[in-house]
Amino acid sequence: MNLVSRGTQIVSLNDSLYLFSAMQGTLLVNIRELISSTYQGGSPIRFARLEYTDEKGIHNLDINTHKIALPDHFHEFIIHAGTTIFTPNNQISYKIAEVNPEWSEWQKNGKISFMQLREGTYHIHIRKYVVKGPFPKTILTIHIPPPPGIIRYGHG
């Protein structure tokens, strides 16, 4: 098999091994191993932007956190997931454990928007579509306090 050429060639050997042509020879890449090593020991999903809007405008949040406190008067909360070479269409799916145990349809633009979250703590499970290997997942915890002047009494 002559893969050394002026054009790029990719040959699939099986579900995880690929040969890539290069000007100086060929590269053998195990995609599953590459994905596994890429996500080992860290968060598999990176946020490109986390923001909320209120009557004062748009507020950007720290993208390196997984716990967020939003004000009780926010209008919209938006999550923008980052792109990697394994997610060419940047598709993500999510579920909020406290609202619905089912995963959402794949969002093709890497964006999730929430407008109607009541006070409370929510765990947003986010997964990213990848062609090969398991879907990388992460959890973002959001806390929304009650409006000022509202007193909540515990049970017991």
DSSP file with accessible surface (Angstrom, degrees, kcal/mol):
  #  RESIDUE AA STRUCTURE BP1 BP2  ACC     N-H-->O    O-->H-N    N-H-->O    O-->H-N    TCO  KAPPA ALPHA  PHI   PSI    X-CA   Y-CA   Z-CA
    1    1 A M              0   0  170      0, 0.0     2,-0.9     0, 0.0     0, 0.0   0.000 360.0 360.0 360.0 118.1    0.0    0.0    0.0
    2    2 A N        +     0   0  132      1,-0.2     0, 0.0     2,-0.0     0, 0.0  -0.799 360.0 157.3 -95.7 101.2    1.6    3.3   -1.1
    3    3 A L        +     0   0   10     -2,-0.9     2,-0.8    17,-0.1    -1,-0.2   0.579  43.5  98.8 -98.5 -14.3    0.4    6.0    1.2
    4    4 A V        +     0   0   70     17,-0.1     2,-0.3    20,-0.1    19,-0.1  -0.672  55.8 123.8 -77.9 111.8    3.3    8.4    0.7
    5    5 A S  S    S-     0   0   47     -2,-0.8    20,-0.1     2,-0.3     4,-0.1  -0.917  75.3 -96.2-153.6-179.7    1.9   10.9   -1.7
    6    6 A R  S    S+     0   0  254     -2,-0.3     2,-0.2     2,-0.1    17,-0.1   0.729 103.1  66.9 -80.0 -20.6    1.2   14.6   -2.2
    7    7 A G  S    S-     0   0   42     15,-0.1     2,-0.3     1,-0.0    -2,-0.3  -0.619  91.9-103.6-100.0 159.5   -2.4   14.2   -1.1
    8    8 A T        -     0   0  124     -2,-0.2     2,-0.4    -4,-0.1    14,-0.1  -0.652  38.7-175.8 -81.2 133.1   -3.7   13.3    2.3
    9    9 A Q        -     0   0   80     -2,-0.3    12,-2.7    -6,-0.2     2,-0.4  -0.995  11.0-168.9-130.3 140.4   -5.0    9.8    2.7
   10   10 A I  E     -A   20   0A 102     -2,-0.4     2,-0.5    10,-0.2    10,-0.2  -0.997   6.2-170.0-128.0 126.0   -6.7    8.2    5.7
   11   11 A V  E     -A   19   0A  40      8,-2.8     8,-2.9    -2,-0.4     2,-0.6  -0.971  14.6-143.6-120.5 122.6   -7.1    4.5    5.8
   12   12 A S  E     +A   18   0A  69     -2,-0.5     6,-0.2     6,-0.2     3,-0.1  -0.751  17.3 179.5 -84.1 122.6   -9.3    2.8    8.5
   13   13 A L        -     0   0   84      4,-2.8     2,-0.2    -2,-0.6     5,-0.2   0.791  68.6 -32.3 -91.2 -34.8   -7.8   -0.5    9.6
   14   14 A N  S    S-     0   0   73      3,-1.4    -1,-0.3     0, 0.0     0, 0.0  -0.865  89.9 -57.8-160.5-161.9  -10.5   -1.3   12.1
   15   15 A D  S    S+     0   0   85     -2,-0.2     3,-0.1     1,-0.2    -3,-0.0   0.631 133.4  17.6 -71.3  -9.5  -12.8    0.6   14.5
   16   16 A S  S    S+     0   0   16      1,-0.1    15,-2.9    15,-0.1     2,-0.5   0.572 107.2  81.3-133.9 -14.9   -9.9    2.3   16.3
   17   17 A L  E     + B   0  30A  47     13,-0.2    -4,-2.8    14,-0.1    -3,-1.4  -0.843  51.2 174.8-102.3 130.2   -6.7    2.0   14.2
   18   18 A Y  E     -AB  12  29A  42     11,-2.4    11,-2.8    -2,-0.5     2,-0.5  -0.976  22.5-145.2-132.5 144.7   -6.1    4.5   11.3
   19   19 A L  E     -AB  11  28A  28     -8,-2.9    -8,-2.8    -2,-0.4     2,-0.4  -0.930  16.8-165.6-106.1 130.5   -3.2    5.1    8.9
   20   20 A F  E     -AB  10  27A  57      7,-2.5     7,-2.5    -2,-0.5   -10,-0.2  -0.965  17.3-129.3-116.4 132.0   -2.6    8.7    7.9
   21   21 A S  E     - B   0  26A  16    -12,-2.7     2,-0.3    -2,-0.4     5,-0.2  -0.512  29.4-179.6 -76.6 147.8   -0.4    9.6    5.0
   22   22 A A  E >   - B   0  25A  35      3,-2.5     3,-1.1    -2,-0.2   -17,-0.2  -0.948  41.5-108.7-141.2 162.0    2.4   12.2    5.6
   23   23 A M  T 3  S+     0   0  160     -2,-0.3     3,-0.1     1,-0.3    -1,-0.1   0.843 120.8  38.7 -63.6 -30.3    5.0   13.7    3.4
   24   24 A Q  T 3  S-     0   0  188      1,-0.1     2,-0.3    -3,-0.0    -1,-0.3   0.324 132.6 -63.8-101.3   4.0    7.8   11.7    5.2
   25   25 A G  E <  S-B   22   0A  21     -3,-1.1    -3,-2.5   -20,-0.1     2,-0.3  -0.997  71.9 -46.5 153.0-142.9    5.9    8.5    5.6
   26   26 A T  E     -B   21   0A  73     -2,-0.3     2,-0.4    -5,-0.2    -5,-0.2  -0.905  33.3-142.2-130.9 158.1    2.8    7.3    7.5
   27   27 A L  E     -B   20   0A 102     -7,-2.5    -7,-2.5    -2,-0.3     2,-0.6  -0.973   7.4-153.6-119.6 133.2    1.3    7.6   11.0
   28   28 A L  E     -B   19   0A 110     -2,-0.4     2,-0.4    -9,-0.2    -9,-0.2  -0.935  20.7-175.4-105.1 120.5   -0.5    4.8   12.8
   29   29 A V  E     -B   18   0A  35    -11,-2.8   -11,-2.4    -2,-0.6     2,-0.9  -0.971  23.6-153.3-124.6 129.2   -3.0    6.2   15.3
   30   30 A N  E  >  -B   17   0A  50     -2,-0.4     4,-2.3   -13,-0.2   -13,-0.2  -0.872  13.7-167.0 -96.1 102.6   -5.2    4.3   17.8
   31   31 A I  H  > S+     0   0   23    -15,-2.9     4,-2.8    -2,-0.9     5,-0.2   0.900  83.6  51.9 -61.3 -44.7   -8.1    6.7   18.2
   32   32 A R  H  > S+     0   0  103    -16,-0.3     4,-2.5     1,-0.2    -1,-0.2   0.925 112.3  46.3 -60.2 -42.2   -9.6    5.0   21.3
   33   33 A E  H  > S+     0   0  135      2,-0.2     4,-2.5     1,-0.2     5,-0.2   0.909 112.3  50.9 -67.0 -39.6   -6.2    5.1   23.0
   34   34 A L  H  X S+     0   0   65     -4,-2.3     4,-2.0     2,-0.2    -2,-0.2   0.926 112.0  46.3 -64.1 -45.0   -5.7    8.7   22.1
   35   35 A I  H  X S+     0   0    4     -4,-2.8     4,-1.9     2,-0.2    -2,-0.2   0.941 113.0  50.2 -63.0 -45.7   -9.2    9.7   23.4
   36   36 A S  H  X S+     0   0   77     -4,-2.5     4,-0.7    -5,-0.2    -2,-0.2   0.927 113.3  44.5 -60.2 -45.2   -8.6    7.8   26.6
   37   37 A S  H  < S+     0   0   66     -4,-2.5     3,-0.3     1,-0.2    -1,-0.2   0.848 109.4  57.4 -71.1 -30.1   -5.2    9.3   27.3
   38   38 A T  H  < S+     0   0   76     -4,-2.0    -1,-0.2    -5,-0.2    -2,-0.2   0.899 115.0  35.8 -65.8 -38.7   -6.5   12.8   26.4
   39   39 A Y  H >< S+     0   0   40     -4,-1.9     3,-1.3    -5,-0.1     2,-0.2   0.460  86.4 121.6 -97.7  -0.3   -9.2   12.7   29.0
   40   40 A Q  T 3< S-     0   0  155     -4,-0.7     3,-0.1    -3,-0.3    -3,-0.0  -0.446  84.8   0.0 -69.5 126.6   -7.4   10.8   31.7
   41   41 A G  T 3  S+     0   0   90     -2,-0.2     2,-0.3     1,-0.2    -1,-0.2   0.527 120.8  66.5  80.4   5.7   -7.2   12.7   35.0
   42   42 A G  S <  S-     0   0   43     -3,-1.3    -1,-0.2     0, 0.0     3,-0.0  -0.875  94.8 -68.3-146.9 179.4   -9.0   15.8   34.0
   43   43 A S        -     0   0   27     -2,-0.3    95,-0.1     1,-0.1    -3,-0.1  -0.610  36.9-152.9 -74.8 124.2  -12.4   17.2   32.9
   44   44 A P  S    S+     0   0   25      0, 0.0     2,-0.5     0, 0.0    -1,-0.1   0.741  78.5  58.4 -72.9 -20.3  -13.2   15.8   29.5
   45   45 A I        -     0   0    1     92,-0.2     2,-0.4    81,-0.1    38,-0.1  -0.932  69.1-160.8-115.1 129.0  -15.4   18.8   28.5
   46   46 A R        -     0   0  150     -2,-0.5    36,-3.5    36,-0.1     2,-0.5  -0.881  16.2-132.0-106.0 138.8  -14.0   22.3   28.4
   47   47 A F  E     -C   81   0B   9     16,-0.5    34,-0.3    -2,-0.4     3,-0.2  -0.770  12.7-167.6 -90.6 129.8  -16.3   25.3   28.5
   48   48 A A  E    S-     0   0B  62     32,-2.7     2,-0.3    -2,-0.5    33,-0.2   0.824  77.4  -4.6 -80.0 -33.7  -15.6   28.0   26.0
   49   49 A R  E     -C   80   0B 104     31,-1.7    31,-2.8    14,-0.1     2,-0.4  -0.961  53.3-168.4-161.4 139.4  -17.9   30.5   27.8
   50   50 A L  E     +CD  79  61B   0     11,-0.5    11,-3.2    -2,-0.3     2,-0.3  -0.999  30.0 155.5-126.8 127.2  -20.3   30.5   30.7
   51   51 A E  E     -CD  78  60B  19     27,-2.2    27,-3.2    -2,-0.4     2,-0.3  -0.985  26.2-161.8-151.1 157.0  -22.6   33.6   31.0
   52   52 A Y  E     -CD  77  59B  37      7,-2.1     7,-3.0    -2,-0.3     2,-0.4  -0.969  13.4-143.2-136.4 155.8  -25.8   34.9   32.4
   53   53 A T  E     +CD  76  58B  28     23,-2.3    22,-3.8    -2,-0.3    23,-1.1  -0.913  23.8 159.3-117.2 147.0  -27.9   37.9   31.5
   54   54 A D  E >   - D   0  57B  14      3,-2.0     3,-1.7    -2,-0.4    20,-0.1  -0.774  62.9 -67.6-143.1-167.0  -29.9   40.2   33.8
   55   55 A E  T 3  S+     0   0  118     18,-0.3     3,-0.1     1,-0.3    19,-0.1   0.725 131.1  55.1 -65.4 -16.2  -31.2   43.7   33.7
   56   56 A K  T 3  S-     0   0  172      1,-0.3     2,-0.3     3,-0.0    -1,-0.3   0.535 116.1-106.3 -92.0  -9.5  -27.7   45.1   33.7
   57   57 A G  E <   -D   54   0B  29     -3,-1.7    -3,-2.0     2,-0.0     2,-0.4  -0.882  60.8 -13.4 127.1-152.7  -26.5   43.1   30.7
   58   58 A I  E     -D   53   0B 109     -2,-0.3     2,-0.5    -5,-0.2    -5,-0.2  -0.762  51.4-166.0 -97.5 134.8  -24.3   40.0   30.0
   59   59 A H  E     -D   52   0B  56     -7,-3.0    -7,-2.1    -2,-0.4     2,-0.3  -0.983  10.5-145.5-123.5 122.4  -22.0   38.7   32.8
   60   60 A N  E     -D   51   0B 113     -2,-0.5     2,-0.3    -9,-0.2    -9,-0.2  -0.670  15.3-154.0 -86.2 142.5  -19.2   36.2   32.0
   61   61 A L  E     -D   50   0B  44    -11,-3.2   -11,-0.5    -2,-0.3     2,-0.3  -0.732  33.5 -80.1-112.6 162.8  -18.3   33.5   34.6
   62   62 A D    >   -     0   0   98     -2,-0.3     3,-1.0     1,-0.2   -13,-0.1  -0.437  34.5-156.2 -63.5 122.1  -15.1   31.6   35.3
   63   63 A I  T 3  S+     0   0   65     -2,-0.3   -16,-0.5     1,-0.2    -1,-0.2   0.587  86.3  65.7 -79.0  -8.4  -14.9   28.8   32.7
   64   64 A N  T 3  S+     0   0  130    -18,-0.1     2,-0.2     2,-0.0    -1,-0.2   0.313  86.6  88.8 -95.7   8.5  -12.7   26.7   34.9
   65   65 A T    <   -     0   0   41     -3,-1.0     3,-0.1     1,-0.1    -4,-0.0  -0.684  52.3-166.3-104.2 159.0  -15.3   26.1   37.6
   66   66 A H  S    S+     0   0   62     -2,-0.2    75,-3.0     1,-0.1     2,-0.4   0.181  77.6  67.4-123.4  11.7  -17.9   23.4   38.0
   67   67 A K  E     +f  141   0C 163     73,-0.2     2,-0.4     2,-0.0    75,-0.2  -0.986  62.9 178.8-134.0 123.1  -19.9   25.2   40.7
   68   68 A I  E     -f  142   0C  12     73,-3.0    75,-2.8    -2,-0.4     2,-0.6  -0.975  19.3-156.1-128.6 137.9  -21.8   28.4   39.9
   69   69 A A  E     -f  143   0C  77     -2,-0.4    75,-0.2    73,-0.2    73,-0.1  -0.966  18.2-166.8-110.2 119.6  -24.0   30.7   42.0
   70   70 A L        -     0   0    4     73,-2.7     2,-0.1    -2,-0.6     7,-0.0  -0.780  26.2-105.8-101.5 151.6  -26.4   32.7   39.9
   71   71 A P    >   -     0   0   25      0, 0.0     3,-1.4     0, 0.0    -1,-0.1  -0.387  28.3-117.8 -71.0 155.8  -28.4   35.7   41.2
   72   72 A D  T 3  S+     0   0   56      1,-0.3    47,-0.1    74,-0.2    72,-0.0   0.744 111.0  54.6 -66.8 -18.9  -32.1   35.1   41.8
   73   73 A H  T 3  S+     0   0   76      0, 0.0   -18,-0.3     0, 0.0    -1,-0.3   0.170  75.0 135.2-104.2  19.4  -33.0   37.7   39.2
   74   74 A F    <   -     0   0   20     -3,-1.4   -20,-0.3     1,-0.1     3,-0.1  -0.306  40.5-158.2 -68.9 152.7  -31.1   36.3   36.2
   75   75 A H  S    S+     0   0   95    -22,-3.8     2,-0.3     1,-0.4   -21,-0.2   0.836  70.7   2.9 -95.5 -44.2  -32.9   36.2   32.8
   76   76 A E  E     -C   53   0B  47    -23,-1.1   -23,-2.3    40,-0.1     2,-0.4  -0.997  54.2-156.7-148.5 141.4  -30.9   33.6   30.9
   77   77 A F  E     -CE  52 114B   0     37,-2.7    37,-2.9    -2,-0.3     2,-0.4  -0.982  18.6-168.0-118.8 129.7  -27.9   31.3   31.7
   78   78 A I  E     -CE  51 113B  10    -27,-3.2   -27,-2.2    -2,-0.4     2,-0.5  -0.970  10.7-163.6-126.9 133.7  -25.9   30.0   28.7
   79   79 A I  E     -CE  50 112B   0     33,-2.9    33,-2.4    -2,-0.4     2,-0.5  -0.961   3.8-168.4-112.6 127.6  -23.2   27.3   28.5
   80   80 A H  E     -CE  49 111B  32    -31,-2.8   -32,-2.7    -2,-0.5   -31,-1.7  -0.969  12.7-151.2-115.5 113.9  -20.9   27.2   25.5
   81   81 A A  E     -C   47   0B   5     29,-3.0   -34,-0.3    -2,-0.5    11,-0.0  -0.626  19.1-118.2 -84.2 144.4  -18.9   23.9   25.2
   82   82 A G        -     0   0   14    -36,-3.5     2,-0.3    -2,-0.3   -36,-0.1  -0.254  24.0-114.6 -77.2 167.8  -15.5   24.0   23.6
   83   83 A T        -     0   0   96    -38,-0.1     2,-0.3   -36,-0.0    -1,-0.1  -0.790  28.6-177.9-105.1 143.4  -14.5   22.1   20.5
   84   84 A T    >   -     0   0   43     -2,-0.3     3,-1.6     3,-0.3     6,-0.2  -0.852  45.1-101.0-127.5 173.2  -11.9   19.4   20.2
   85   85 A I  T 3  S+     0   0  143     -2,-0.3    -2,-0.0     1,-0.3    -1,-0.0   0.718 121.9  57.5 -67.6 -17.2  -10.6   17.4   17.2
   86   86 A F  T 3  S+     0   0   24      1,-0.2    45,-0.9     2,-0.1    -1,-0.3   0.465 103.2  53.7 -91.8  -3.8  -12.9   14.5   18.4
   87   87 A T    X   +     0   0    1     -3,-1.6     3,-1.4    43,-0.2    -3,-0.3  -0.586  61.1 166.2-127.4  70.9  -16.1   16.6   18.2
   88   88 A P  T 3  S+     0   0   89      0, 0.0    -1,-0.1     0, 0.0    -2,-0.1   0.809  82.7  38.7 -61.1 -29.8  -16.1   18.1   14.7
   89   89 A N  T 3  S-     0   0  101     40,-0.1    21,-0.1    -3,-0.1    -2,-0.0   0.411 102.8-131.4 -98.6  -0.1  -19.8   19.1   14.9
   90   90 A N    <   +     0   0   22     -3,-1.4    20,-0.4    -6,-0.2     2,-0.4   0.895  41.4 174.8  52.5  46.2  -19.5   20.2   18.6
   91   91 A Q        +     0   0   25     38,-0.3    38,-2.9    18,-0.2     2,-0.3  -0.715   5.4 177.3 -87.6 130.9  -22.6   18.3   19.6
   92   92 A I  E     -HG 107 128C   0     15,-1.9    15,-3.9    -2,-0.4     2,-0.3  -0.932  13.7-163.6-130.6 156.5  -23.6   18.1   23.2
   93   93 A S  E     - G   0 127C   0     34,-2.3    34,-2.7    -2,-0.3     2,-0.3  -0.944  13.4-174.4-132.8 155.0  -26.4   16.6   25.2
   94   94 A Y  E     - G   0 126C  58     -2,-0.3    10,-2.6    11,-0.3     2,-0.3  -0.951  14.3-168.1-146.7 163.4  -27.5   17.4   28.7
   95   95 A K  E     - G   0 125C  52     30,-1.8    30,-3.0    -2,-0.3     2,-0.7  -0.974  18.6-141.2-149.7 147.8  -29.8   16.5   31.5
   96   96 A I  E >>  - G   0 124C  14      4,-0.5     4,-2.9    -2,-0.3     3,-2.0  -0.949  14.3-153.2-108.9 109.7  -30.7   18.1   34.8
   97   97 A A  T 34 S+     0   0   52     26,-1.6    -1,-0.1    -2,-0.7    27,-0.1   0.827  93.2  52.5 -54.4 -35.6  -31.1   15.3   37.3
   98   98 A E  T 34 S+     0   0   90     25,-0.2    -1,-0.3     1,-0.1    26,-0.1   0.615 121.3  30.3 -78.6 -11.6  -33.5   17.4   39.5
   99   99 A V  T <4 S-     0   0   97     -3,-2.0    -2,-0.2     1,-0.3    -1,-0.1   0.777 131.7  -0.9-112.5 -48.6  -35.8   18.1   36.5
  100  100 A N     <  -     0   0   79     -4,-2.9    -4,-0.5     2,-0.1    -1,-0.3  -0.947  48.0-152.2-152.3 125.7  -35.7   15.2   34.0
  101  101 A P  S    S+     0   0   89      0, 0.0     2,-0.3     0, 0.0    -4,-0.1   0.568  72.4  94.2 -77.0  -5.8  -33.6   12.0   34.1
  102  102 A E  S    S-     0   0  133     -6,-0.1    -6,-0.3     1,-0.1     2,-0.2  -0.622  79.8-115.1 -89.8 145.1  -33.5   11.8   30.3
  103  103 A W        -     0   0   63     -2,-0.3    -8,-0.2    -8,-0.1     3,-0.1  -0.482  33.3-119.1 -72.1 144.8  -30.8   13.1   28.1
  104  104 A S        -     0   0   28    -10,-2.6    -1,-0.1    -2,-0.2     3,-0.1  -0.235  38.2 -83.6 -72.5 169.8  -31.7   15.9   25.7
  105  105 A E        -     0   0  159      1,-0.1   -11,-0.3   -12,-0.1     2,-0.3  -0.346  64.4 -80.0 -63.8 158.9  -31.5   15.7   22.0
  106  106 A W        -     0   0   67    -13,-0.1     2,-0.6    -3,-0.1   -13,-0.2  -0.479  41.3-141.3 -66.5 126.6  -28.0   16.5   20.7
  107  107 A Q  B >   -H   92   0C  60    -15,-3.9   -15,-1.9    -2,-0.3     3,-0.9  -0.827  10.2-158.0 -89.4 118.6  -27.4   20.2   20.5
  108  108 A K  T 3  S+     0   0  150     -2,-0.6    -1,-0.1     1,-0.2   -15,-0.0   0.631  82.7  52.3 -80.7 -11.6  -25.5   20.8   17.3
  109  109 A N  T 3  S-     0   0  105      2,-0.2    -1,-0.2   -17,-0.1   -18,-0.2   0.351 106.4-114.3-107.4   7.1  -24.0   24.2   18.1
  110  110 A G  S <  S+     0   0    1     -3,-0.9   -29,-3.0   -20,-0.4     2,-0.4   0.710  76.7 123.9  72.6  19.2  -22.4   23.4   21.5
  111  111 A K  E     -E   80   0B  77    -31,-0.2     2,-0.4   -19,-0.1    -2,-0.2  -0.936  38.6-175.8-122.2 135.2  -24.8   25.7   23.3
  112  112 A I  E     -E   79   0B   3    -33,-2.4   -33,-2.9    -2,-0.4     2,-0.4  -0.997   9.8-169.3-125.1 135.2  -27.2   25.1   26.1
  113  113 A S  E     -E   78   0B  44     -2,-0.4     2,-0.4   -35,-0.2   -35,-0.2  -0.983   5.5-170.1-129.8 134.7  -29.5   27.9   27.3
  114  114 A F  E     +E   77   0B  18    -37,-2.9   -37,-2.7    -2,-0.4     3,-0.1  -0.988  17.5 158.7-124.7 132.5  -31.7   28.0   30.5
  115  115 A M        +     0   0  111     -2,-0.4    -1,-0.1   -39,-0.2     2,-0.1   0.563  69.3  51.7-122.3 -19.1  -34.3   30.7   31.1
  116  116 A Q        +     0   0  173      2,-0.0     2,-0.6     0, 0.0    -1,-0.1  -0.354  63.3 140.3-123.3  52.9  -36.8   29.2   33.7
  117  117 A L        -     0   0   24     -2,-0.1     3,-0.1    -3,-0.1     2,-0.1  -0.869  36.6-151.6 -98.1 124.6  -34.8   27.8   36.6
  118  118 A R        -     0   0  188     -2,-0.6    26,-0.1     1,-0.2    -2,-0.0  -0.298  40.9 -63.6 -81.8 174.0  -36.4   28.4   40.0
  119  119 A E  S    S+     0   0   54     -2,-0.1     2,-0.3    24,-0.1    -1,-0.2  -0.170  92.1  74.5 -55.7 147.0  -34.5   28.7   43.2
  120  120 A G  E    S- I   0 144C  26     24,-2.9    24,-2.8    -3,-0.1     2,-0.5  -0.821  82.7 -65.8 139.6-176.7  -32.5   25.6   44.2
  121  121 A T  E     - I   0 143C  65     -2,-0.3     2,-0.4    22,-0.2    22,-0.2  -0.951  46.3-170.7-113.0 131.5  -29.4   23.6   43.4
  122  122 A Y  E     - I   0 142C  28     20,-3.1    20,-2.7    -2,-0.5     2,-0.6  -0.933  17.7-150.2-124.5 145.5  -29.2   21.9   40.1
  123  123 A H  E     - I   0 141C  68     -2,-0.4   -26,-1.6    18,-0.2     2,-0.7  -0.947  15.0-161.4-115.8 106.9  -26.7   19.4   38.7
  124  124 A I  E     -GI  96 140C   0     16,-3.2    16,-2.6    -2,-0.6     2,-0.5  -0.819   4.8-156.1 -93.6 112.8  -26.4   19.7   34.9
  125  125 A H  E     -GI  95 139C  47    -30,-3.0   -30,-1.8    -2,-0.7     2,-0.4  -0.798  14.5-171.7 -88.4 126.5  -24.9   16.6   33.4
  126  126 A I  E     -GI  94 138C   1     12,-2.9    12,-2.2    -2,-0.5     2,-0.3  -0.971   7.3-177.1-125.1 133.4  -23.3   17.4   30.0
  127  127 A R  E     -GI  93 137C  43    -34,-2.7   -34,-2.3    -2,-0.4     2,-0.4  -0.956  15.6-140.7-128.7 151.6  -21.9   14.9   27.5
  128  128 A K  E     -G   92   0C   0      8,-2.2     2,-0.3    -2,-0.3   -36,-0.2  -0.898  20.1-119.8-112.7 137.6  -20.1   15.5   24.2
  129  129 A Y        +     0   0   83    -38,-2.9     2,-0.3    -2,-0.4   -38,-0.3  -0.591  33.8 179.3 -75.2 130.2  -20.6   13.5   21.1
  130  130 A V        -     0   0    4     -2,-0.3   -43,-0.2     3,-0.2     3,-0.1  -0.975  31.5-133.8-128.5 149.4  -17.4   11.8   19.8
  131  131 A V  S    S+     0   0   91    -45,-0.9     2,-0.4    -2,-0.3    -1,-0.1   0.921  91.8  25.9 -67.8 -45.4  -17.1    9.6   16.8
  132  132 A K  S    S+     0   0   50    -46,-0.2    -1,-0.2     2,-0.1  -116,-0.1  -0.948 109.9  14.5-122.9 141.3  -15.1    6.9   18.5
  133  133 A G  S    S-     0   0   20     -2,-0.4    -3,-0.2    -3,-0.1  -101,-0.1  -0.256  98.4 -32.8  94.4-179.9  -15.0    5.9   22.1
  134  134 A P        -     0   0  102      0, 0.0    -2,-0.1     0, 0.0    -3,-0.0  -0.328  68.8 -98.1 -73.8 155.8  -17.2    6.8   25.1
  135  135 A F        -     0   0   71     -4,-0.1    -6,-0.1     1,-0.0     2,-0.1  -0.626  39.9-125.3 -72.7 121.4  -19.0   10.1   25.4
  136  136 A P        -     0   0   10      0, 0.0    -8,-2.2     0, 0.0     2,-0.3  -0.444  35.0-166.8 -65.5 141.7  -16.9   12.4   27.6
  137  137 A K  E     + I   0 127C 117    -10,-0.2     2,-0.3    -2,-0.1   -10,-0.2  -0.924  17.7 173.1-133.0 156.2  -19.1   13.8   30.5
  138  138 A T  E     - I   0 126C  20    -12,-2.2   -12,-2.9    -2,-0.3     2,-0.4  -0.950  22.7-131.1-150.9 166.8  -19.0   16.4   33.2
  139  139 A I  E     - I   0 125C  74     -2,-0.3     2,-0.5   -14,-0.2   -14,-0.2  -0.991  11.3-163.8-126.8 132.2  -21.3   17.9   35.8
  140  140 A L  E     - I   0 124C   0    -16,-2.6   -16,-3.2    -2,-0.4     2,-0.5  -0.972  11.8-151.8-113.9 122.1  -21.9   21.6   36.4
  141  141 A T  E     -fI  67 123C  29    -75,-3.0   -73,-3.0    -2,-0.5     2,-0.4  -0.844  13.3-171.9 -98.4 129.7  -23.6   22.5   39.7
  142  142 A I  E     -fI  68 122C   0    -20,-2.7   -20,-3.1    -2,-0.5     2,-0.5  -0.977   6.7-164.2-123.8 133.3  -25.7   25.7   39.8
  143  143 A H  E     -fI  69 121C  81    -75,-2.8   -73,-2.7    -2,-0.4   -22,-0.2  -0.967   3.5-173.3-118.0 131.3  -27.2   27.3   42.8
  144  144 A I  E     - I   0 120C   4    -24,-2.8   -24,-2.9    -2,-0.5   -72,-0.1  -0.984  18.0-143.4-122.2 117.1  -30.0   29.9   42.6
  145  145 A P        -     0   0   42      0, 0.0   -26,-0.0     0, 0.0    -2,-0.0  -0.319  26.8 -96.0 -75.6 163.1  -30.9   31.6   45.9
  146  146 A P        -     0   0   47      0, 0.0   -74,-0.2     0, 0.0     3,-0.1  -0.371  53.8 -86.0 -70.2 157.9  -34.5   32.6   46.8
  147  147 A P    >   -     0   0   55      0, 0.0     3,-1.7     0, 0.0   -28,-0.0  -0.279  59.4 -83.6 -59.6 152.3  -35.5   36.2   46.1
  148  148 A P  T 3  S+     0   0  113      0, 0.0     3,-0.1     0, 0.0     0, 0.0  -0.263 116.4  28.6 -57.1 143.7  -34.6   38.6   48.9
  149  149 A G  T 3  S+     0   0   78      1,-0.3     2,-0.5    -3,-0.1     0, 0.0   0.346  89.1 120.3  87.6  -7.0  -37.2   38.8   51.6
  150  150 A I    <   -     0   0   76     -3,-1.7     2,-0.5    -4,-0.0    -1,-0.3  -0.801  47.2-160.6 -93.3 125.0  -38.4   35.2   51.1
  151  151 A I        -     0   0  116     -2,-0.5     2,-0.5    -3,-0.1     0, 0.0  -0.918   0.8-160.0-108.5 127.7  -37.9   33.0   54.2
  152  152 A R        -     0   0  142     -2,-0.5     2,-0.4    -6,-0.0    -2,-0.0  -0.913   5.2-152.9-107.0 132.2  -37.8   29.3   53.9
  153  153 A Y        -     0   0  190     -2,-0.5     2,-0.1     1,-0.0    -2,-0.0  -0.878  14.2-130.3-105.0 137.0  -38.5   27.1   56.9
  154  154 A G        -     0   0   76     -2,-0.4     2,-0.4     1,-0.1    -1,-0.0  -0.331  24.4-108.9 -78.0 163.7  -37.1   23.6   57.2
  155  155 A H              0   0  198      1,-0.2    -1,-0.1    -2,-0.1     0, 0.0  -0.769 360.0 360.0 -93.2 138.3  -39.2   20.5   58.0
  156  156 A G              0   0  130     -2,-0.4    -1,-0.2     0, 0.0    -2,-0.0   0.263 360.0 360.0 109.6 360.0  -38.7   18.9   61.4
